[in-house]
Amino acid sequence: MSDKILLTVPEAAERLGVGRSFLYGIIQRGDLPSIKLGRARRVSLTALESFVARLEEAECTETTLPEGPPTWPTAID
């Protein structure tokens, strides 16, 4: 494991298990902060960890499915 605190976009994408283009889209939307160093774009480990924590939190706060068997709509004749 590297001790770098700034990752290139391809390195950050690899850590997340997503594609480079997908990660650039997340950065462009503002969902993942990044740093511009000259012409190079970098993502900090802190920002990456925060991003994943926000995703996990959002996943946990989503509405859970109701208990019991699913109810199916009845046919209208």
All heavy atoms as a GROMACS GRO file, in nm:
protein
  590
    1MET      N    1   0.085  -0.118   0.000
    1MET     CA    2   0.000   0.000   0.000
    1MET      C    3   0.088   0.123   0.000
    1MET      O    4   0.182   0.133   0.075
    1MET     CB    5  -0.092  -0.003   0.123
    1MET     CG    6  -0.187   0.113   0.131
    1MET     SD    7  -0.331   0.092   0.030
    1MET     CE    8  -0.451   0.048   0.149
    2SER      N    9   0.055   0.216  -0.085
    2SER     CA   10   0.132   0.338  -0.098
    2SER      C   11   0.099   0.435   0.014
    2SER      O   12  -0.012   0.435   0.069
    2SER     CB   13   0.100   0.402  -0.233
    2SER     OG   14   0.163   0.526  -0.244
    3ASP      N   15   0.196   0.521   0.048
    3ASP     CA   16   0.170   0.621   0.152
    3ASP      C   17   0.142   0.758   0.092
    3ASP      O   18   0.152   0.859   0.159
    3ASP     CB   19   0.288   0.627   0.250
    3ASP     CG   20   0.420   0.660   0.182
    3ASP    OD1   21   0.426   0.655   0.058
    3ASP    OD2   22   0.516   0.689   0.254
    4LYS      N   23   0.103   0.762  -0.037
    4LYS     CA   24   0.069   0.888  -0.103
    4LYS      C   25  -0.060   0.944  -0.043
    4LYS      O   26  -0.152   0.868  -0.012
    4LYS     CB   27   0.049   0.868  -0.253
    4LYS     CG   28   0.175   0.827  -0.325
    4LYS     CD   29   0.166   0.841  -0.474
    4LYS     CE   30   0.062   0.762  -0.545
    4LYS     NZ   31   0.072   0.769  -0.690
    5ILE      N   32  -0.066   1.077  -0.029
    5ILE     CA   33  -0.190   1.139   0.019
    5ILE      C   34  -0.272   1.197  -0.095
    5ILE      O   35  -0.390   1.224  -0.078
    5ILE     CB   36  -0.162   1.247   0.126
    5ILE    CG1   37  -0.074   1.358   0.070
    5ILE    CG2   38  -0.102   1.186   0.251
    5ILE    CD1   39  -0.062   1.478   0.162
    6LEU      N   40  -0.211   1.212  -0.212
    6LEU     CA   41  -0.283   1.257  -0.331
    6LEU      C   42  -0.273   1.149  -0.438
    6LEU      O   43  -0.166   1.096  -0.465
    6LEU     CB   44  -0.225   1.388  -0.386
    6LEU     CG   45  -0.242   1.512  -0.300
    6LEU    CD1   46  -0.172   1.631  -0.364
    6LEU    CD2   47  -0.389   1.543  -0.278
    7LEU      N   48  -0.386   1.118  -0.498
    7LEU     CA   49  -0.392   1.015  -0.601
    7LEU      C   50  -0.430   1.077  -0.734
    7LEU      O   51  -0.505   1.175  -0.739
    7LEU     CB   52  -0.499   0.911  -0.565
    7LEU     CG   53  -0.487   0.842  -0.430
    7LEU    CD1   54  -0.612   0.760  -0.403
    7LEU    CD2   55  -0.364   0.755  -0.425
    8THR      N   56  -0.381   1.018  -0.841
    8THR     CA   57  -0.429   1.058  -0.973
    8THR      C   58  -0.572   1.008  -0.986
    8THR      O   59  -0.617   0.920  -0.910
    8THR     CB   60  -0.343   0.997  -1.085
    8THR    OG1   61  -0.357   0.854  -1.080
    8THR    CG2   62  -0.197   1.038  -1.072
    9VAL      N   63  -0.645   1.061  -1.082
    9VAL     CA   64  -0.783   1.015  -1.102
    9VAL      C   65  -0.787   0.866  -1.135
    9VAL      O   66  -0.868   0.793  -1.077
    9VAL     CB   67  -0.855   1.101  -1.207
    9VAL    CG1   68  -0.991   1.044  -1.241
    9VAL    CG2   69  -0.868   1.245  -1.156
   10PRO      N   70  -0.700   0.814  -1.222
   10PRO     CA   71  -0.702   0.669  -1.246
   10PRO      C   72  -0.672   0.587  -1.119
   10PRO      O   73  -0.732   0.482  -1.098
   10PRO     CB   74  -0.593   0.647  -1.352
   10PRO     CG   75  -0.586   0.778  -1.424
   10PRO     CD   76  -0.610   0.882  -1.319
   11GLU      N   77  -0.581   0.635  -1.034
   11GLU     CA   78  -0.552   0.564  -0.908
   11GLU      C   79  -0.673   0.565  -0.815
   11GLU      O   80  -0.707   0.463  -0.755
   11GLU     CB   81  -0.432   0.627  -0.837
   11GLU     CG   82  -0.300   0.605  -0.906
   11GLU     CD   83  -0.186   0.688  -0.848
   11GLU    OE1   84  -0.211   0.791  -0.781
   11GLU    OE2   85  -0.070   0.649  -0.872
   12ALA      N   86  -0.739   0.681  -0.806
   12ALA     CA   87  -0.858   0.691  -0.720
   12ALA      C   88  -0.970   0.603  -0.775
   12ALA      O   89  -1.040   0.536  -0.698
   12ALA     CB   90  -0.903   0.837  -0.711
   13ALA      N   91  -0.987   0.603  -0.908
   13ALA     CA   92  -1.090   0.518  -0.970
   13ALA      C   93  -1.063   0.371  -0.942
   13ALA      O   94  -1.155   0.296  -0.911
   13ALA     CB   95  -1.093   0.545  -1.120
   14GLU      N   96  -0.936   0.332  -0.949
   14GLU     CA   97  -0.900   0.193  -0.922
   14GLU      C   98  -0.933   0.156  -0.778
   14GLU      O   99  -0.985   0.048  -0.752
   14GLU     CB  100  -0.752   0.171  -0.949
   14GLU     CG  101  -0.709   0.027  -0.934
   14GLU     CD  102  -0.562   0.005  -0.967
   14GLU    OE1  103  -0.506   0.082  -1.046
   14GLU    OE2  104  -0.506  -0.090  -0.911
   15ARG      N  105  -0.904   0.245  -0.685
   15ARG     CA  106  -0.935   0.217  -0.544
   15ARG      C  107  -1.084   0.201  -0.521
   15ARG      O  108  -1.126   0.123  -0.436
   15ARG     CB  109  -0.881   0.327  -0.454
   15ARG     CG  110  -0.732   0.319  -0.438
   15ARG     CD  111  -0.688   0.404  -0.323
   15ARG     NE  112  -0.545   0.395  -0.310
   15ARG     CZ  113  -0.483   0.400  -0.195
   15ARG    NH1  114  -0.550   0.416  -0.084
   15ARG    NH2  115  -0.353   0.390  -0.190
   16LEU      N  116  -1.164   0.279  -0.595
   16LEU     CA  117  -1.310   0.269  -0.581
   16LEU      C  118  -1.369   0.155  -0.663
   16LEU      O  119  -1.483   0.117  -0.642
   16LEU     CB  120  -1.376   0.400  -0.624
   16LEU     CG  121  -1.358   0.520  -0.532
   16LEU    CD1  122  -1.423   0.642  -0.594
   16LEU    CD2  123  -1.415   0.493  -0.394
   17GLY      N  124  -1.291   0.105  -0.758
   17GLY     CA  125  -1.342  -0.002  -0.843
   17GLY      C  126  -1.436   0.049  -0.951
   17GLY      O  127  -1.529  -0.021  -0.991
   18VAL      N  128  -1.414   0.173  -0.996
   18VAL     CA  129  -1.494   0.231  -1.103
   18VAL      C  130  -1.401   0.276  -1.215
   18VAL      O  131  -1.280   0.280  -1.199
   18VAL     CB  132  -1.579   0.351  -1.053
   18VAL    CG1  133  -1.675   0.307  -0.944
   18VAL    CG2  134  -1.491   0.465  -1.003
   19GLY      N  135  -1.460   0.314  -1.326
   19GLY     CA  136  -1.381   0.361  -1.439
   19GLY      C  137  -1.334   0.504  -1.422
   19GLY      O  138  -1.394   0.583  -1.348
   20ARG      N  139  -1.230   0.538  -1.494
   20ARG     CA  140  -1.172   0.672  -1.489
   20ARG      C  141  -1.273   0.777  -1.535
   20ARG      O  142  -1.291   0.880  -1.470
   20ARG     CB  143  -1.048   0.673  -1.578
   20ARG     CG  144  -0.976   0.804  -1.586
   20ARG     CD  145  -0.859   0.795  -1.683
   20ARG     NE  146  -0.900   0.760  -1.819
   20ARG     CZ  147  -0.936   0.849  -1.911
   20ARG    NH1  148  -0.933   0.976  -1.884
   20ARG    NH2  149  -0.973   0.809  -2.030
   21SER      N  150  -1.343   0.752  -1.644
   21SER     CA  151  -1.442   0.848  -1.696
   21SER      C  152  -1.556   0.869  -1.597
   21SER      O  153  -1.605   0.980  -1.578
   21SER     CB  154  -1.499   0.800  -1.829
   21SER     OG  155  -1.398   0.794  -1.925
   22PHE      N  156  -1.599   0.761  -1.534
   22PHE     CA  157  -1.705   0.770  -1.433
   22PHE      C  158  -1.660   0.859  -1.317
   22PHE      O  159  -1.735   0.945  -1.271
   22PHE     CB  160  -1.741   0.630  -1.383
   22PHE     CG  161  -1.852   0.628  -1.282
   22PHE    CD1  162  -1.984   0.641  -1.323
   22PHE    CD2  163  -1.825   0.613  -1.147
   22PHE    CE1  164  -2.087   0.640  -1.230
   22PHE    CE2  165  -1.927   0.612  -1.054
   22PHE     CZ  166  -2.059   0.625  -1.096
   23LEU      N  167  -1.537   0.842  -1.273
   23LEU     CA  168  -1.486   0.922  -1.162
   23LEU      C  169  -1.471   1.068  -1.202
   23LEU      O  170  -1.503   1.158  -1.123
   23LEU     CB  171  -1.354   0.867  -1.110
   23LEU     CG  172  -1.310   0.926  -0.977
   23LEU    CD1  173  -1.412   0.896  -0.868
   23LEU    CD2  174  -1.175   0.876  -0.936
   24TYR      N  175  -1.427   1.095  -1.324
   24TYR     CA  176  -1.421   1.234  -1.371
   24TYR      C  177  -1.561   1.297  -1.366
   24TYR      O  178  -1.576   1.413  -1.333
   24TYR     CB  179  -1.364   1.243  -1.513
   24TYR     CG  180  -1.214   1.253  -1.517
   24TYR    CD1  181  -1.137   1.153  -1.576
   24TYR    CD2  182  -1.148   1.363  -1.465
   24TYR    CE1  183  -0.999   1.162  -1.581
   24TYR    CE2  184  -1.009   1.373  -1.469
   24TYR     CZ  185  -0.936   1.272  -1.528
   24TYR     OH  186  -0.799   1.282  -1.532
   25GLY      N  187  -1.663   1.221  -1.400
   25GLY     CA  188  -1.801   1.271  -1.392
   25GLY      C  189  -1.841   1.306  -1.250
   25GLY      O  190  -1.906   1.409  -1.226
   26ILE      N  191  -1.804   1.223  -1.155
   26ILE     CA  192  -1.834   1.248  -1.013
   26ILE      C  193  -1.763   1.375  -0.968
   26ILE      O  194  -1.820   1.457  -0.896
   26ILE     CB  195  -1.791   1.127  -0.928
   26ILE    CG1  196  -1.880   1.007  -0.957
   26ILE    CG2  197  -1.792   1.161  -0.780
   26ILE    CD1  198  -1.833   0.877  -0.896
   27ILE      N  199  -1.640   1.393  -1.012
   27ILE     CA  200  -1.564   1.513  -0.977
   27ILE      C  201  -1.628   1.636  -1.040
   27ILE      O  202  -1.647   1.739  -0.975
   27ILE     CB  203  -1.416   1.499  -1.022
   27ILE    CG1  204  -1.346   1.394  -0.936
   27ILE    CG2  205  -1.344   1.632  -1.015
   27ILE    CD1  206  -1.209   1.351  -0.988
   28GLN      N  207  -1.666   1.626  -1.168
   28GLN     CA  208  -1.725   1.739  -1.239
   28GLN      C  209  -1.858   1.782  -1.175
   28GLN      O  210  -1.887   1.901  -1.169
   28GLN     CB  211  -1.746   1.704  -1.386
   28GLN     CG  212  -1.791   1.820  -1.469
   28GLN     CD  213  -1.797   1.786  -1.617
   28GLN    OE1  214  -1.801   1.670  -1.656
   28GLN    NE2  215  -1.798   1.888  -1.700
   29ARG      N  216  -1.937   1.686  -1.126
   29ARG     CA  217  -2.063   1.719  -1.058
   29ARG      C  218  -2.040   1.782  -0.922
   29ARG      O  219  -2.132   1.835  -0.862
   29ARG     CB  220  -2.146   1.592  -1.040
   29ARG     CG  221  -2.218   1.548  -1.163
   29ARG     CD  222  -2.330   1.449  -1.131
   29ARG     NE  223  -2.294   1.350  -1.032
   29ARG     CZ  224  -2.252   1.227  -1.058
   29ARG    NH1  225  -2.238   1.186  -1.182
   29ARG    NH2  226  -2.223   1.143  -0.961
   30GLY      N  227  -1.919   1.770  -0.869
   30GLY     CA  228  -1.890   1.826  -0.738
   30GLY      C  229  -1.913   1.729  -0.624
   30GLY      O  230  -1.906   1.769  -0.508
   31ASP      N  231  -1.939   1.604  -0.655
   31ASP     CA  232  -1.962   1.504  -0.550
   31ASP      C  233  -1.832   1.461  -0.482
   31ASP      O  234  -1.835   1.415  -0.367
   31ASP     CB  235  -2.032   1.381  -0.607
   31ASP     CG  236  -2.173   1.412  -0.654
   31ASP    OD1  237  -2.231   1.510  -0.605
   31ASP    OD2  238  -2.223   1.340  -0.741
   32LEU      N  239  -1.722   1.474  -0.554
   32LEU     CA  240  -1.591   1.437  -0.499
   32LEU      C  241  -1.495   1.553  -0.521
   32LEU      O  242  -1.463   1.586  -0.635
   32LEU     CB  243  -1.538   1.310  -0.568
   32LEU     CG  244  -1.398   1.264  -0.527
   32LEU    CD1  245  -1.393   1.228  -0.378
   32LEU    CD2  246  -1.356   1.144  -0.611
   33PRO      N  247  -1.451   1.617  -0.413
   33PRO     CA  248  -1.356   1.728  -0.429
   33PRO      C  249  -1.224   1.679  -0.485
   33PRO      O  250  -1.182   1.567  -0.458
   33PRO     CB  251  -1.337   1.781  -0.286
   33PRO     CG  252  -1.439   1.716  -0.202
   33PRO     CD  253  -1.486   1.594  -0.274
   34SER      N  254  -1.162   1.764  -0.564
   34SER     CA  255  -1.031   1.732  -0.618
   34SER      C  256  -0.944   1.858  -0.616
   34SER      O  257  -0.994   1.968  -0.592
   34SER     CB  258  -1.043   1.678  -0.760
   34SER     OG  259  -1.094   1.778  -0.846
   35ILE      N  260  -0.817   1.837  -0.639
   35ILE     CA  261  -0.719   1.946  -0.632
   35ILE      C  262  -0.653   1.957  -0.769
   35ILE      O  263  -0.617   1.856  -0.829
   35ILE     CB  264  -0.613   1.915  -0.525
   35ILE    CG1  265  -0.678   1.904  -0.389
   35ILE    CG2  266  -0.502   2.019  -0.526
   35ILE    CD1  267  -0.588   1.842  -0.283
   36LYS      N  268  -0.637   2.078  -0.816
   36LYS     CA  269  -0.569   2.102  -0.943
   36LYS      C  270  -0.427   2.149  -0.913
   36LYS      O  271  -0.406   2.248  -0.844
   36LYS     CB  272  -0.645   2.209  -1.021
   36LYS     CG  273  -0.599   2.228  -1.161
   36LYS     CD  274  -0.680   2.143  -1.255
   36LYS     CE  275  -0.623   2.162  -1.393
   36LYS     NZ  276  -0.710   2.177  -1.498
   37LEU      N  277  -0.328   2.074  -0.958
   37LEU     CA  278  -0.187   2.109  -0.943
   37LEU      C  279  -0.131   2.131  -1.083
   37LEU      O  280  -0.101   2.035  -1.153
   37LEU     CB  281  -0.108   1.998  -0.873
   37LEU     CG  282  -0.145   1.968  -0.729
   37LEU    CD1  283  -0.072   1.844  -0.679
   37LEU    CD2  284  -0.112   2.087  -0.642
   38GLY      N  285  -0.122   2.257  -1.122
   38GLY     CA  286  -0.083   2.286  -1.260
   38GLY      C  287  -0.192   2.233  -1.351
   38GLY      O  288  -0.308   2.270  -1.337
   39ARG      N  289  -0.156   2.143  -1.441
   39ARG     CA  290  -0.255   2.082  -1.531
   39ARG      C  291  -0.306   1.948  -1.477
   39ARG      O  292  -0.396   1.888  -1.536
   39ARG     CB  293  -0.193   2.063  -1.668
   39ARG     CG  294  -0.166   2.195  -1.737
   39ARG     CD  295  -0.098   2.177  -1.870
   39ARG     NE  296  -0.170   2.081  -1.953
   39ARG     CZ  297  -0.130   2.042  -2.073
   39ARG    NH1  298  -0.020   2.092  -2.123
   39ARG    NH2  299  -0.200   1.956  -2.142
   40ALA      N  300  -0.248   1.901  -1.368
   40ALA     CA  301  -0.283   1.769  -1.314
   40ALA      C  302  -0.396   1.780  -1.212
   40ALA      O  303  -0.403   1.872  -1.133
   40ALA     CB  304  -0.160   1.707  -1.247
   41ARG      N  305  -0.487   1.685  -1.216
   41ARG     CA  306  -0.597   1.676  -1.122
   41ARG      C  307  -0.564   1.564  -1.024
   41ARG      O  308  -0.524   1.456  -1.064
   41ARG     CB  309  -0.725   1.645  -1.198
   41ARG     CG  310  -0.842   1.618  -1.115
   41ARG     CD  311  -0.938   1.727  -1.088
   41ARG     NE  312  -0.954   1.833  -1.182
   41ARG     CZ  313  -0.984   1.957  -1.144
   41ARG    NH1  314  -0.999   1.984  -1.016
   41ARG    NH2  315  -0.999   2.052  -1.232
   42ARG      N  316  -0.579   1.591  -0.894
   42ARG     CA  317  -0.550   1.492  -0.790
   42ARG      C  318  -0.668   1.483  -0.693
   42ARG      O  319  -0.740   1.580  -0.672
   42ARG     CB  320  -0.425   1.529  -0.711
   42ARG     CG  321  -0.297   1.532  -0.793
   42ARG     CD  322  -0.257   1.391  -0.835
   42ARG     NE  323  -0.130   1.388  -0.905
   42ARG     CZ  324  -0.118   1.382  -1.036
   42ARG    NH1  325  -0.223   1.379  -1.113
   42ARG    NH2  326   0.002   1.379  -1.092
   43VAL      N  327  -0.683   1.366  -0.633
   43VAL     CA  328  -0.786   1.342  -0.533
   43VAL      C  329  -0.715   1.302  -0.404
   43VAL      O  330  -0.631   1.212  -0.405
   43VAL     CB  331  -0.882   1.228  -0.578
   43VAL    CG1  332  -0.985   1.199  -0.470
   43VAL    CG2  333  -0.949   1.264  -0.710
   44SER      N  334  -0.749   1.369  -0.295
   44SER     CA  335  -0.684   1.335  -0.168
   44SER      C  336  -0.748   1.209  -0.110
   44SER      O  337  -0.866   1.180  -0.133
   44SER     CB  338  -0.694   1.451  -0.069
   44SER     OG  339  -0.826   1.462  -0.020
   45LEU      N  340  -0.670   1.136  -0.033
   45LEU     CA  341  -0.723   1.018   0.034
   45LEU      C  342  -0.837   1.056   0.128
   45LEU      O  343  -0.936   0.985   0.138
   45LEU     CB  344  -0.612   0.947   0.113
   45LEU     CG  345  -0.514   0.865   0.031
   45LEU    CD1  346  -0.405   0.808   0.120
   45LEU    CD2  347  -0.585   0.753  -0.042
   46THR      N  348  -0.823   1.170   0.194
   46THR     CA  349  -0.926   1.218   0.285
   46THR      C  350  -1.057   1.240   0.211
   46THR      O  351  -1.164   1.199   0.258
   46THR     CB  352  -0.882   1.348   0.354
   46THR    OG1  353  -0.756   1.327   0.416
   46THR    CG2  354  -0.981   1.394   0.456
   47ALA      N  355  -1.051   1.305   0.094
   47ALA     CA  356  -1.172   1.330   0.015
   47ALA      C  357  -1.234   1.199  -0.032
   47ALA      O  358  -1.357   1.183  -0.030
   47ALA     CB  359  -1.139   1.419  -0.105
   48LEU      N  360  -1.150   1.104  -0.070
   48LEU     CA  361  -1.198   0.975  -0.116
   48LEU      C  362  -1.269   0.900  -0.003
   48LEU      O  363  -1.378   0.845  -0.021
   48LEU     CB  364  -1.081   0.893  -0.170
   48LEU     CG  365  -1.111   0.783  -0.270
   48LEU    CD1  366  -1.183   0.836  -0.392
   48LEU    CD2  367  -0.982   0.714  -0.311
   49GLU      N  368  -1.209   0.900   0.114
   49GLU     CA  369  -1.269   0.832   0.230
   49GLU      C  370  -1.399   0.900   0.271
   49GLU      O  371  -1.497   0.834   0.306
   49GLU     CB  372  -1.170   0.829   0.345
   49GLU     CG  373  -1.053   0.736   0.319
   49GLU     CD  374  -0.938   0.752   0.419
   49GLU    OE1  375  -0.941   0.846   0.500
   49GLU    OE2  376  -0.845   0.671   0.412
   50SER      N  377  -1.403   1.034   0.266
   50SER     CA  378  -1.525   1.109   0.298
   50SER      C  379  -1.637   1.076   0.200
   50SER      O  380  -1.752   1.060   0.239
   50SER     CB  381  -1.497   1.259   0.289
   50SER     OG  382  -1.485   1.315   0.412
   51PHE      N  383  -1.601   1.068   0.073
   51PHE     CA  384  -1.697   1.036  -0.032
   51PHE      C  385  -1.761   0.899  -0.005
   51PHE      O  386  -1.883   0.883  -0.011
   51PHE     CB  387  -1.627   1.039  -0.168
   51PHE     CG  388  -1.713   0.996  -0.283
   51PHE    CD1  389  -1.817   1.076  -0.327
   51PHE    CD2  390  -1.690   0.876  -0.347
   51PHE    CE1  391  -1.896   1.037  -0.434
   51PHE    CE2  392  -1.768   0.836  -0.454
   51PHE     CZ  393  -1.872   0.916  -0.497
   52VAL      N  394  -1.678   0.801   0.026
   52VAL     CA  395  -1.729   0.666   0.053
   52VAL      C  396  -1.816   0.667   0.178
   52VAL      O  397  -1.923   0.605   0.181
   52VAL     CB  398  -1.613   0.564   0.066
   52VAL    CG1  399  -1.662   0.430   0.116
   52VAL    CG2  400  -1.541   0.549  -0.067
   53ALA      N  401  -1.776   0.740   0.281
   53ALA     CA  402  -1.856   0.749   0.404
   53ALA      C  403  -1.993   0.811   0.376
   53ALA      O  404  -2.094   0.763   0.428
   53ALA     CB  405  -1.781   0.830   0.509
   54ARG      N  406  -1.997   0.915   0.290
   54ARG     CA  407  -2.126   0.977   0.255
   54ARG      C  408  -2.214   0.878   0.179
   54ARG      O  409  -2.335   0.873   0.200
   54ARG     CB  410  -2.104   1.104   0.172
   54ARG     CG  411  -2.055   1.221   0.253
   54ARG     CD  412  -2.063   1.353   0.177
   54ARG     NE  413  -2.007   1.350   0.042
   54ARG     CZ  414  -1.880   1.371   0.011
   54ARG    NH1  415  -1.792   1.395   0.106
   54ARG    NH2  416  -1.839   1.368  -0.114
   55LEU      N  417  -2.153   0.800   0.090
   55LEU     CA  418  -2.230   0.699   0.017
   55LEU      C  419  -2.286   0.594   0.112
   55LEU      O  420  -2.402   0.554   0.100
   55LEU     CB  421  -2.142   0.630  -0.088
   55LEU     CG  422  -2.102   0.712  -0.209
   55LEU    CD1  423  -2.010   0.631  -0.299
   55LEU    CD2  424  -2.223   0.759  -0.287
   56GLU      N  425  -2.205   0.550   0.207
   56GLU     CA  426  -2.251   0.451   0.304
   56GLU      C  427  -2.363   0.508   0.390
   56GLU      O  428  -2.461   0.439   0.418
   56GLU     CB  429  -2.135   0.405   0.393
   56GLU     CG  430  -2.036   0.317   0.320
   56GLU     CD  431  -1.914   0.284   0.404
   56GLU    OE1  432  -1.883   0.359   0.500
   56GLU    OE2  433  -1.848   0.184   0.372
   57GLU      N  434  -2.349   0.633   0.431
   57GLU     CA  435  -2.451   0.697   0.514
   57GLU      C  436  -2.582   0.710   0.436
   57GLU      O  437  -2.689   0.683   0.489
   57GLU     CB  438  -2.403   0.835   0.557
   57GLU     CG  439  -2.497   0.904   0.653
   57GLU     CD  440  -2.442   1.037   0.699
   57GLU    OE1  441  -2.326   1.042   0.743
   57GLU    OE2  442  -2.516   1.136   0.689
   58ALA      N  443  -2.573   0.750   0.310
   58ALA     CA  444  -2.693   0.762   0.226
   58ALA      C  445  -2.760   0.627   0.209
   58ALA      O  446  -2.882   0.617   0.209
   58ALA     CB  447  -2.657   0.821   0.091
   59GLU      N  448  -2.680   0.523   0.195
   59GLU     CA  449  -2.733   0.388   0.179
   59GLU      C  450  -2.809   0.345   0.305
   59GLU      O  451  -2.913   0.283   0.297
   59GLU     CB  452  -2.618   0.291   0.150
   59GLU     CG  453  -2.658   0.154   0.110
   59GLU     CD  454  -2.702   0.145  -0.036
   59GLU    OE1  455  -2.669   0.234  -0.116
   59GLU    OE2  456  -2.770   0.048  -0.068
   60CYS      N  457  -2.756   0.380   0.421
   60CYS     CA  458  -2.818   0.341   0.548
   60CYS      C  459  -2.945   0.420   0.577
   60CYS      O  460  -3.031   0.371   0.649
   60CYS     CB  461  -2.719   0.361   0.663
   60CYS     SG  462  -2.582   0.245   0.658
   61THR      N  463  -2.957   0.539   0.524
   61THR     CA  464  -3.074   0.622   0.556
   61THR      C  465  -3.184   0.609   0.454
   61THR      O  466  -3.289   0.669   0.469
   61THR     CB  467  -3.034   0.771   0.567
   61THR    OG1  468  -2.975   0.812   0.443
   61THR    CG2  469  -2.938   0.794   0.681
   62GLU      N  470  -3.164   0.528   0.348
   62GLU     CA  471  -3.270   0.508   0.250
   62GLU      C  472  -3.387   0.435   0.317
   62GLU      O  473  -3.370   0.360   0.412
   62GLU     CB  474  -3.220   0.424   0.132
   62GLU     CG  475  -3.133   0.502   0.038
   62GLU     CD  476  -3.093   0.420  -0.082
   62GLU    OE1  477  -3.142   0.306  -0.098
   62GLU    OE2  478  -3.012   0.470  -0.160
   63THR      N  479  -3.504   0.458   0.264
   63THR     CA  480  -3.622   0.392   0.316
   63THR      C  481  -3.609   0.242   0.298
   63THR      O  482  -3.574   0.194   0.191
   63THR     CB  483  -3.748   0.440   0.240
   63THR    OG1  484  -3.751   0.582   0.246
   63THR    CG2  485  -3.873   0.383   0.299
   64THR      N  486  -3.638   0.170   0.405
   64THR     CA  487  -3.630   0.024   0.397
   64THR      C  488  -3.760  -0.030   0.340
   64THR      O  489  -3.866   0.033   0.348
   64THR     CB  490  -3.605  -0.038   0.535
   64THR    OG1  491  -3.708   0.005   0.623
   64THR    CG2  492  -3.470   0.004   0.590
   65LEU      N  493  -3.753  -0.148   0.283
   65LEU     CA  494  -3.871  -0.211   0.226
   65LEU      C  495  -3.965  -0.256   0.338
   65LEU      O  496  -3.920  -0.294   0.446
   65LEU     CB  497  -3.831  -0.332   0.142
   65LEU     CG  498  -3.747  -0.301   0.019
   65LEU    CD1  499  -3.702  -0.431  -0.046
   65LEU    CD2  500  -3.825  -0.218  -0.080
   66PRO      N  501  -4.095  -0.252   0.313
   66PRO     CA  502  -4.190  -0.298   0.416
   66PRO      C  503  -4.173  -0.447   0.441
   66PRO      O  504  -4.133  -0.521   0.352
   66PRO     CB  505  -4.327  -0.267   0.356
   66PRO     CG  506  -4.303  -0.249   0.210
   66PRO     CD  507  -4.160  -0.207   0.193
   67GLU      N  508  -4.203  -0.486   0.564
   67GLU     CA  509  -4.192  -0.628   0.599
   67GLU      C  510  -4.309  -0.703   0.540
   67GLU      O  511  -4.415  -0.648   0.516
   67GLU     CB  512  -4.189  -0.644   0.750
   67GLU     CG  513  -4.061  -0.590   0.812
   67GLU     CD  514  -4.052  -0.620   0.960
   67GLU    OE1  515  -4.113  -0.716   1.007
   67GLU    OE2  516  -3.982  -0.543   1.028
   68GLY      N  517  -4.291  -0.833   0.521
   68GLY     CA  518  -4.396  -0.916   0.470
   68GLY      C  519  -4.383  -0.939   0.321
   68GLY      O  520  -4.296  -0.879   0.256
   69PRO      N  521  -4.471  -1.022   0.267
   69PRO     CA  522  -4.463  -1.053   0.124
   69PRO      C  523  -4.504  -0.931   0.040
   69PRO      O  524  -4.580  -0.846   0.085
   69PRO     CB  525  -4.563  -1.168   0.107
   69PRO     CG  526  -4.657  -1.153   0.221
   69PRO     CD  527  -4.578  -1.090   0.333
   70PRO      N  528  -4.455  -0.924  -0.083
   70PRO     CA  529  -4.493  -0.811  -0.168
   70PRO      C  530  -4.640  -0.819  -0.205
   70PRO      O  531  -4.699  -0.927  -0.212
   70PRO     CB  532  -4.405  -0.830  -0.292
   70PRO     CG  533  -4.366  -0.973  -0.292
   70PRO     CD  534  -4.366  -1.016  -0.148
   71THR      N  535  -4.702  -0.705  -0.222
   71THR     CA  536  -4.842  -0.703  -0.266
   71THR      C  537  -4.842  -0.667  -0.415
   71THR      O  538  -4.772  -0.576  -0.457
   71THR     CB  539  -4.924  -0.599  -0.188
   71THR    OG1  540  -4.860  -0.472  -0.201
   71THR    CG2  541  -4.931  -0.635  -0.041
   72TRP      N  542  -4.917  -0.742  -0.490
   72TRP     CA  543  -4.922  -0.722  -0.634
   72TRP      C  544  -5.052  -0.653  -0.670
   72TRP      O  545  -5.156  -0.678  -0.609
   72TRP     CB  546  -4.912  -0.857  -0.707
   72TRP     CG  547  -4.790  -0.932  -0.669
   72TRP    CD1  548  -4.781  -1.035  -0.582
   72TRP    CD2  549  -4.656  -0.905  -0.712
   72TRP    NE1  550  -4.651  -1.076  -0.569
   72TRP    CE2  551  -4.572  -0.997  -0.648
   72TRP    CE3  552  -4.598  -0.813  -0.799
   72TRP    CZ2  553  -4.435  -1.000  -0.669
   72TRP    CZ3  554  -4.463  -0.817  -0.819
   72TRP    CH2  555  -4.382  -0.910  -0.754
   73PRO      N  556  -5.047  -0.564  -0.766
   73PRO     CA  557  -5.171  -0.498  -0.807
   73PRO      C  558  -5.269  -0.599  -0.865
   73PRO      O  559  -5.228  -0.696  -0.928
   73PRO     CB  560  -5.128  -0.396  -0.913
   73PRO     CG  561  -4.988  -0.431  -0.949
   73PRO     CD  562  -4.933  -0.520  -0.841
   74THR      N  563  -5.394  -0.575  -0.841
   74THR     CA  564  -5.497  -0.666  -0.896
   74THR      C  565  -5.534  -0.617  -1.035
   74THR      O  566  -5.530  -0.499  -1.064
   74THR     CB  567  -5.621  -0.670  -0.805
   74THR    OG1  568  -5.669  -0.536  -0.792
   74THR    CG2  569  -5.589  -0.728  -0.670
   75ALA      N  570  -5.572  -0.712  -1.119
   75ALA     CA  571  -5.611  -0.677  -1.257
   75ALA      C  572  -5.746  -0.610  -1.255
   75ALA      O  573  -5.835  -0.645  -1.177
   75ALA     CB  574  -5.615  -0.804  -1.341
   76ILE      N  575  -5.760  -0.511  -1.340
   76ILE     CA  576  -5.888  -0.442  -1.353
   76ILE      C  577  -5.956  -0.497  -1.478
   76ILE      O  578  -5.899  -0.495  -1.586
   76ILE     CB  579  -5.867  -0.290  -1.365
   76ILE    CG1  580  -5.798  -0.238  -1.241
   76ILE    CG2  581  -5.999  -0.220  -1.390
   76ILE    CD1  582  -5.761  -0.093  -1.248
   77ASP      N  583  -6.077  -0.549  -1.458
   77ASP     CA  584  -6.150  -0.608  -1.573
   77ASP      C  585  -6.227  -0.503  -1.647
   77ASP      O  586  -6.280  -0.413  -1.603
   77ASP     CB  587  -6.247  -0.718  -1.527
   77ASP     CG  588  -6.168  -0.839  -1.472
   77ASP    OD1  589  -6.063  -0.869  -1.532
   77ASP    OD2  590  -6.213  -0.898  -1.375
   0.00000   0.00000   0.00000
